Amino acid sequence: MELFKPMNISDYQPISANINEESEHVKCLIVGSGPAGFTAAIYAARANLTPVLYEGLQPGGQLTTTTEVENFPGYPQGITGPEMMEDLKKQAQRFGTDVRWGLVTAADFSGSVHRITIDSVKTITADTVIIATGATAQYLGIEDESKYAGSGVSACATCDGFFYRGKDVAVVGGGDTACEEAIYLAGLCRKVYLIVRRDVLRASKVMQERTLKTPNIEILWKHQTKGLFGDGVVEGVTLIKHKGESDESEVKINVDGFFLAIGHIPNSAIFKPFIETNEVGYIKTIGDSSKTNVEGVFACGDVMDHVYRQAVTAAGSGCKAAIDAERYLSEKQ
């Protein structure tokens, strides 16, 4: 399976020039089409909010980069990520969700009615907006990440670690996420190599201690990934040790899985002038709700969740967002 990486917004070519460019008003506008967005659409449609959903640059969200999904309830035999997202899309459409292709290029939440621009040509005003734009995993940028996508390369240990039980794997990164992923995998795998670019970990002290005390984690200090190798699937990693130093050398290790843990970027930039985020960019929500600091605007899924980042938790938060939107509209009547 070829890895799908969202294109840069600057590279995006609008396809909606033939759309009626006059303003359109909707009760509920959902931005994003992952598990959170489609679940929000299902609930919003069943609540007669006649939602309009724009799929964005990555229809189906991050799950479309996953070959097998075995930890989502209701699929005892497992299912591929793209198939699961197509199921969710059809379910949302069955209840009346208007699913459209298009990219939000501007947002204005300064007034009582929220204004969204699609593909720089179409303006939609909405009583409520549900932001479900997700987050984008960061990759190293080497060609082999695409070559072995779904065949040994993963950006989620919780999602895919099960497939590597009793095997050797590598994790790239030196922060809390990398340490958490390595410790999680250590409970499943025979050996975990933690590939660290520097000679120190950036992780918190407690995570460093846990990582160092885990017997089947070996930290490869001052190593950088050059590439992956294997016949159709990942069989190993080629590393550069002490890059740029006098004793620079090439090292090969044999692994069955290669996990990237160098962070995610929440897709929230376009909303930041109006919506409060944390220092990384994850949207802040009020208490246990999906409410943002702007009335009538709600957030769900990975764009606001930097802790769990699972399809099932994203779906649950999408349900909350739709219920919050419906209650908000009922109180306004």
Order of alpha helices (4+ residues) and beta strands (2+ residues): beta-alpha-beta-alpha-beta-beta-beta-beta-beta-alpha-beta-alpha-beta-alpha-beta-alpha-beta-beta-beta-beta-beta-beta-beta-alpha
